[in-house]
Amino acid sequence: MRYLKFITNVPHEDALGSVPARSGHIQDNFRIFGLTVRSIIYCILLILCSILLILSSRNLNICTKTMHTHVLHFDRLQSLSYITSDKFLSFGLDTSLLRKINELPLRNKKFINLSQHLSPAYVRIGGTSADCLIFNQAKQSYSKKIPSPVDGEDISNFTISGLDLITIYEFVIKSKLRMVFDLNVLLRNLNGSWNDTNAQEIITFAKNHDMELDWQLGNEPNSFHHVFNVTISATELAKDYDCLRQLLDEAGYVESILVGPEVNHVGDTNHMGEKYAETFLKSQKNTVNYVTWHQYYLNGREAKVQDFVNPHTFNYLPMQIKVMEDFVIASRKNVSMWLSETSTAFGGGAPELSDRFVAGFLWLDKLGYSASAGLNVVIRQTLFGGHYAMVSPDLTPNPDWWVSVVYKQLVSEKVLKLITPNNYGYVRLYAHCTPQQVLINRMSAITIYGMNIDKVAAHVVIPTLTVQQSKIVKILFYSLTADYLQSSEIKMNDEVLKLRPNGNLPPFRPRILKPTDPIILSPYSMVFMVIHGIEVPACSTQLDFQMR
């Protein structure tokens, strides 16, 4: 028996087979003892199982919360809300990369191919180092490194040659992009005015080499005091922009756009960035085609993975856009906005976060909300370099590159209004017309895209689809997920996205849903739903005007 070893001293039976009375009591006691031990063992096992279940649930992100239903209302007869630039999703190459331009893969065919998949787009050559760059047609030179007191970035002056500029431009043309070049505004005369001599040299050289490009002047001028210990007022910068516009017109760049003032710290309690922009707009002579500002959610040195799936982080952008819009209106200038430098976290991005799957949520939401708010262009910092790059140092595309490519493929510049019960929580969705090149048999289509940043699945209901039941209405469903939030890989409908050996995109294989099928957004997923066969007259209009 199981407890035999505990009762070896029990007296033997007598000749009549009886056991002394004391023996019976001992047996009862041991029987009770056995039951007690068994109960203790069962309790221990139960506790261990509970602990294992809790740990497993945490590892698998399992949550017992009930799946919520989100009802989306879409008016098929609505007018377009806005029309963005066809280069709405654009990107930057930081000017600091030009300090070691020979290490930049501008001639690499794979890098050119990756850039080409993102066209049409602007590529902004700008950043802090733009105000350190000097053009010397003949040669390159460098100064001893001077670290910025803000983030340690090199703020010493350096030069690029004419050959360097040609190399940059050839990359732009081969990639089918349009360059925006940021000129140095810190070259000043003794009286404090802008010394435009070097800018004239760059402009003349570019024109003589038939370069078609757009321009800006200076980077984050409202923060010059902290970075360079120099102050240029908004009024003075406006004069510099007026001067630059004249230089461009005289050189034959009448059609080139000029954007500025490139402010940061928008949405801060002191409204430093917005006030600078307002004064600048009031002071310039209608020389600026678009008002530009920079936006980041987080500090790259402090950001945690939880910040990237926290609705409060996402909701910082709508506040910033609103306050900037108010100050632009106060300037009485009718100019649209660009986010001309933007990513998840400043300071080069957050290591192992800003270039991972989890960063895609903030990026896609930024695209969706910015378009719905009427912004014309969003320039992602950056294509290459830093922790927020869309392309890794070994030229492997990071998840945000894939998100951008899917966006380019499935989302047009025609913005529609989607009414949701709450688009500031865990489920955030937007609507556009579908690009003509992916329409099936030229049937009208819309694309609803967005994300579920909750740990539980979400059920989406679109009553418009069930009302307009038709055999031709189909939902092409693309879900972007990863095995874990900090993954370097991204999956589309459970298949890892990888370029083909020749550099071409893989086929994007959707799940085909009927209008009556349940639409489920997986936990921590991005989604693109192309609804073919839905009649939306506004999507059939020609792009013959630009919404403001």
N, C-alpha and C positions, 0 to 999 in steps of 0.2 A: 504494500500500500504506500500511498504518497507520504504519510506521516509516520511510517514504521520506525524510522530511526529515532523518533521522539519517545517511543514507548518500549524500549528494550528492557527496562527494569520492572515491567508489570509482572506480578506473581503468576506462576503457572497454575493451571487448573488442578484441583485435588482429584482424588480417585473417583469421585462422583461427578466430575466434570464441572464442578462449581468453582466460582472465583470468589475470594473474600469480598465482603461489601466495599472495603476501601478501594479495591480494584475498579469497581463500577464507577465510583466517583471520579477516579483518575481518567477513565475512558471518556466520561462526559466532559471533563475539563479539557481534555485534548481535542475532543470533537469541536467544542466551542472555540478553542485556540485555532484549530484548523480553519474554521469558518472566518475567524477574524483575520488571519493571514491572507486568506483568499480575497477577502474584501479589500484589504490594503493593497494587494497586488493589482486587483481590478481598478482601484482608484488611481494608482500610479500609472497604469497603462492608459487610462482615460485621459489623465492630465497630459501625458506625453503625446497622445494622438491629437489632443486639442492644440498643443504647442506647435506640432508639425503642420497642422491644418492652417494655423494662423500664419506661420512662416511661408508656407506654400502660397497662401492667398496674397501675401505681400509681394512675393517674387513674381507672381503671375499677374499682378495688378488686378486681382479679382475684387469686385465690390458687390455688396449685396443690395446696393441702391436699385430702385426700380427704374427701368428704362422709360424716359420721358418721351412724349409725343410732341412734335413741333409742327404746327400748321402754318404753311406758307401761302400767302395770297398774292396772286399775280394777275394783273389786268392785261389781257391780250390786246386791248385797243388803246393802250397808253402811248403817249409820245415818247421819244427818246429823252432821257434825262440829261445826258451829256454825250459829246463825242470827244474822246481823248485823241492825242497824237497817235499816229500809227507806230511811233517809237515810244509809246507810253512806258513800256518796260525797257529801261536802259541800264547802263552800268558804267562804272568808272575804272580807270587805271590810275592809281595815285602817282602824283608827280614825283614822290620820293623814289619810286622804282627807276626813274630816269637817272638817278645818281649812279646806278650800276646797270646802265642800259644794255650792256653786253651780256648780262645774265638774264635779261628779260627775253622770253621765247617768242619774240615778234616775228621771226622768220620760220618758226617751227610749223610744219604743215598741220600737225595734230592740234596745236593751239589755235591756228587760223580756222580750222574746221569747227572746233568747239565754239568759237566766237561767231562764226557764220550761222550756226544753228540758232543763234539768238537775234539775228537780224529780222526785220529792220530795227535799228536801235541807235541811240547816241552812245558814244564812248567819251566820257569826260576825262580829260587829262588835267587833273587839278588836285588840290589839297594844300596842306601847310607849306610844303616845299615849292609850291607855285610862286610864292613870294620870296623865294631864294634863287629862282632860276634866272640865269642870264644867257642870252643867245649870243654865241660867237660863231659866225659862219665858218670860220677856218678850223677851229680846234675845240677840244674838250678840256676842261680843267676842274679841279676840286680844291676845296679849302679844308683846313683841319676841322674835324667834327665839333659842332657846338650843340650840346643837348638842350632841348626845350625844357624850361622849368615846369611845364605842365605835365608832359608825358614822356620826356626823355628823347623825343624824336629829334633827328639831326636838323638843325635850322641854320647851318652854315650855307653860304652862297656856293653855287656850282654852275657850270656852264654846260650847255648842249651845243653840238655843232649842226651845221646845215645837213650833214649826212645823217645825223641822228634824227632830225625832223623828217627827212625823207623816209627813213626806215619806219618811223611811227606811222606816217601817212600811207605808206605802201601796205602796212598791216591793216589799216582802217579800210582801204579800198578792197583788198583781197577778202576781207571779212564782211564786206557789203554793209559797212557802218557809216556813221556821220560823226565827225570829231567836233567836240567842244573844247577849245583850248583856253586854259586859264593863264592870263598874263600877270606879270609881277607888278604890283601896285606900290611896293615899298621902295622903288627907285625914285627918290625925291630930290628936287632942287633945293638950294639953300633957303629959298623963301617958303618951303613946305609944299609947293605944288608938285604934281606928278611929273617926273622926267620921262617923257614918252619916247626917247631916242631908241632905246632897245626894242620897244614894242614896234616901232616903225620898221626896224630891221627885220623882225620876224614876219610882220605883215607883208612887207615887200618881197622877202624871200619866198614866202608861201604863194603869193600871187604870181611871181615869176615862174614858179614850178606848177602852176595850174591847180593848186590845192583848193578844194572847196570845203569850207569848214565854218564853224560858228565860234563865238568868243564870249569870254567873261574876264573880269578884272579883279584880282584879289580873292582871298579866301578867309572867311570869318573875320571881317574887319572890326566887328564890335568886340572881338577878343584880342586884338593886336597888343593891347597894353599888357595882358597877362603872358602872351607868348613871346613877343619881340620887344617889350618895353617901349612901344611906339603907339601913338594915338593918331588916328585919322578920323575926323568927324564925318558923320553921314552927309553933311552939306558939302564937305570937301570931296568926298568920294563921288557924289553926284556930278560935280564939275569934271572929275577925271573921266567918268563915263561919257559925258557930253563930248569931251575931247576925243575919246576913243572912237565914238560913233563917227565923228568927223573924219578921223584918220581912215577908218574902214571905208567910208563912202568915197573918199578921194582915191583910195587904192583900188577901187573897183569891187569892193565887197558890200555893195548896197543891199544885196539880197540876203546877206548873212545876218543871222539874228544875234542879238546881244542880250545876255541875261545877267541878273544880279539882284541884290548885293551879296548873296552867299552868307547870310547871317546864321549864327547858331544861338543856343540858349533861348529858343522859342518856348514859351509856356512856363518859364521860371517866374517866381513870385514878383520879381522886379521888372518883368517884361522887357528886359534889356534888348533882346534880339528884335522883337516886334517894333519897339519904339525907334530903333535904328533904321529898320526897313521903312517905316512910315515917313520919317524925316527924309530919308534918301529918295523915296518915290515923289514926295512933294517937291524936292529940290531939283530933280533931273528933268530935262526938257523932252519928256516922252521918248527917250532914247532906248529904254529897256522894253524888250518884247515880253519877257516873263519875269516875275519876281521869284527869287530863288532863296531857299533856306535849307538848313541841314537838320536831320532828325535821327536820334538814337533813343532807345528805350532804357538801356542799362549801362552800368559801368563794367567794362570787360574784366576788370580785376576782382570784382565782387559778385558777379552774376552766378546764380545757381540754376540747376536744371528746372526746379519748381517755378522759377520766374518765367520760363518760356512757355508754360501752360497755365499761367495764372491770368484770368480775365482782367484783373486790375492793370497788369502790364500792357495788355492790348489796348485798354481804354485810354491810355495816355495820349495816343496819336489823335483820336477825335477831338480831344480837348485842345491840343496844339494847333490843329488845323483851324478850329473855330476861332481861337484868339488871334491867330495870324490873319485870318480872313477879316476879322473886325478891324484890325489896324490897316489893312490894305484898303478897305472901304473908307476908312477915315481919311486916307490920303487922297481920296477922290480920283484915283487913277484906275482905269478899267483894264487891269492886267490879270491874267491867270497865273496860278502858282505852279512852280516845279519844286518837288523834293529833289534837290540837285546833288545831295550826298546823304545816304541813309542806309542803316543796317540795324542789327539787333543791339549791338553794344559798342560804345566808343572805346578808344584806346587800342585799336587793332582787332577788336572782337574778343569774345570769351573763349579761352582755350577749350577744345573738345566739346564745345557747345554751338558756337556761331557757325561752324561748318558741318554740323551734324543734322540728322533728320529732324530733331526737335526744333531747330531754327526755322524750318519751313513754315510752321504755323504763323509766326509773326510776319514772315515775308509775304505769304499769300494773303493774309488778312490786310496787310498794308496796301497791297495792290487793289484788293477789293474795296476797302473803305476809301482810299484816295480817289479811285475812279468814281465812286458814288458821290463823293464830295466835290467833284468837278476839277480835280487837279489834272494838269495836262501831261506831265511827265514825272516819272519816279526813277531816279538814278541810283542803282544799287552799288554800295561800296562793299566789295569791289569784285572785279572778275578774277584777279590774281594778286596774291600777296596778302599777308596777315591772316588772322584766325577766322576772318569772316569771308574769305575768298570763296567764289563759286567753283573755282578750279584749283585743285591741289597742286603742290610743287611738282609732283610727278605727272601732271597733266591728266589726272583722273577727275572726272566731273563729280563734284560733291552733290548731296541731295538737293540743295537750292538751285543748282543748275538744271536739274531734271524738272523741278517744280516750274522754273521759268520757261523751259522748253514746252512743257505741257500747256502752260498758260498761253504761250505764243500760238500753239497749234489750235487750241479749242476756244479761245476767248477773243472777241473782236473789240474794236475801239468804241462800239456803240453800247452805251450804258443804259440799262433798264432799271426800273424800280421794283424791288421785291419787298413786300410787306411781311415782316416777321413779328412774332409776339415779343421777342427780346433778342436783338442782335448784338448785345453787349455781354453775353454770358459765355457758356461753354460751346454752344452751337452758333456759328457765325456764317451766314450765307449771302451771296450776291448774285446778280443776274446781268448778263450781257446778251446781245445777239451773237449767234455763232458765225465764225468767219466763213465766207462764201466757199473757200477752197475745200472745206470739209463737209459741205452740205451733200446729202444723198438725193440724187435726182433733182437737184435744185429746190427741194422742199424747204420751206421755212423752218428754222430751228432756233432755239435759245440755249444758252449754257448757264446753268446754275452751278456755282462753285463755292467752296468754302471749307469748313472743317468742324470736327468735333474734338475738342481738347479735354473732354471728360474721360474718366476711367471706365465709364459704362457706355454701351451703345445708345444711339438715339434713333427714334422713329420719326421720319419726316413724311408729312402728308401735304399734297398739293391738290386742293379741291378742283382747281381749273382743269386738271388732267382727267379727273373722273367725270366731270361734267361734259367735257369734249371727248367722249370715248369714240375712238376711231381705230380701224384696223391699221391705219398708216402711222399712228402715233406710237413711237418707240422711244425708250429711254436708254441711251448708251451710258453706262455707269462705269466710271473709272475711280477706283479707290486707291489712295497712296498711303502705304503703311510701312512699318519697319519692325524688326524683331525686338528692338528696344529703342528707347528715345534717343540715346546717344550713338546710334548706329551710323556708320559711314555709308551704308547702303540704303536704298529706298526701293520699295516694291510697288508694282501696279497690279492690282487684282491678284496678289500673292506671288507674282513673278518679279524677281530682281531685275531692275532696269540696267541694261548694259549696252554700250554701243556695239555695233557689228564690227568685225575686223577691219572693214574698209572705212570705218568712221561714220557710216550712216546710222540714222536712228533705227531702233528696233520697231517692229509693228506695235502699236498701242492697241491691245485687245480688250474691248469693253465687255462687260456683262450686259446682256440685252434684257431689259425689263419691259413689261406691259404697263399701261397706265394704272391698272388695278393691283399690280404687284406691290408688296410692302417695300418701302425704301428705308434701308437700315444703314446708318453711319456707324462704322466700327469705332471702338474706343481709340483715342489718339490717332485719328485718321484725317487726311485731306481728301476732298472729293470733287470731281468734275462730273456733272450730269448734263449730257447733250440730249435735249428733248426734240427729236425730229418729228415733223408733221404738225406741229402746233402753229396755228395761224397768228402771226404777229405782224400786222402791216408795217409798223415802224421799222422793222428789220429789213424791209424790202426797199427802203428809201436810199437814194444815192448819197454818198458823202460829199455833198456840195456846199456844206457850211460847217463852221466850227462853233460849237456851243461854248458859251462863256460862263 
